[in-house]
Amino acid sequence: MNRLLVRTPAFMRTAKRFLKRHPEALESVATTLELMENDLFDPRLRSHKLKGELEGSWACSGGYDIRIVFRLARSTPDPSPEVVELLAIGRHEDVY
């Protein structure tokens, strides 16, 4: 099932900043976003629910220390394609 990845303004800011500091991660991030479009729960993504301040959001791995935080949104009235709001990207300690 294909999903629609919606890049929020906050995601775009953090992505621009992160990729400027870590240009070597560009390919890994692109691969991760492609996997997310096809299957959010692909084992390579290690998707998991978040707790605490980020409760209601999910995170997945985009490489060794890269995390992408996202939220599942409902598209109405037609539920297809599923909408995924990308919220933030960065190193583990930066996004949590």
N, C-alpha and C positions, 0 to 999 in steps of 0.2 A: 504494500500500500504506500503510495507516495504521500508525502506530507508537504505542507507549505511552511517553509521556515521564514518567519517574520523577524527581521533584524530591528530591534528597538533602537532608539537614539542612544540609550545608555550602552547597549552592546556595541554599536558602531564606534563610540568613543573609546571604550575599553579595548576593542579589537585593534583600532588604529594605534593606540598607545603601546599595546602589547607587541604587535607585529613590528613596530618601529624598533623596539628594544630587542626583539628576538626574531629577526628575519628568517632564521633557519627553521622556524616553526611553521612557516607558511604552508608548505606541502602537507604537513601533518594536520593542520587545521582544515585545509580544503578537503582532505580525505575524510576527516571526522564529520564535516557538514554533509558530505555526500552519503556517508553511512547513516546519518540521522534522517535524511530524506527518505531512505529506503526502509530502515528498521531501527527505531529508537532503542530497541532492547537487544541489539546485536551484542553478543558477548564481548566483542572487542571494545565496545564503548563503556562497559561497566556502569550503565545507568543506574542511578539510585535516588530515592526520595531524600529530601533534606529536612532537617529538624530545626528548632529554635527560630531565630529571626527569619530564616528563609523557608519556613514551613509552607508547604503548598507548591514549592518549586522542586525541580529535579536537577541533577548534575550528571555529566558524563565526562569520560576521560578523552582527551585529545592528544595524548602522548604521556610520557613519563610524569611530568609535573604540570600538565596543562588541563584545566577544567573549563567546561562550558556549562553555565547555569541557564536553565530554560524552564518554561511553564507551558503546560498543555492548555490550549484554549479551545473553546467550542465554536465552531463556525455554524451559524444558523442562517437560514433554516436547513440548508443542505449540509449534512455532516461530512461530506467528502469534498475536497481532501481535508484531513485533519490539520489543524493549525498549531504550530509550535512557535511560541514567542521566545526568541533568544534574548537573554537578559544581561549576561556578562561573560567575559572570557579572561583568563589569566592563570597565573600560578596558583597552586592549591591554597597557599596562605593568603593570597591577595583577594580571592573571590569569596572565601568563607569568612 
